[in-house]
Amino acid sequence: MDYMRISVADNGLILSYDDPQIKAQNRKSDSSWQDPERQRVYATPEALLADLTELLPQLRKKSDDGDDFDEALTEAFTKGTD
């Protein structure tokens, strides 16, 4: 998981994150692409905190991710056309 974002909603709090399993499926050439972002709505901060204790350990550090796909994609789009 690369990121988590918490925002305020009219009825509570929203947790947004990218699902690593969906990202892995998207990398397979024979599968159809799905948006890996998932959102959950929580009525109370306590409910959000309960899920965060489960999800936070899944965040990966950028320095040791070892994911060449994202690096190559970023490089491809940031280089000028020659």
C-alpha angles and dihedrals in degrees: 000000000000103000148005126200128190120200136170121255131187090254101036137299131332123215115198123187142150115257110229093205092056091046089054091050090050090057092060110094095216097055129084116248120254129185104257094205113107127189130200126187120214126195094205137029088237092060090049091049091053091057094041091060087059098041103040095072088057092063110107127216116243093223096060103028095112090201107145093177095069091043093051092047092050091047092049093054097042098050117089121241113264 
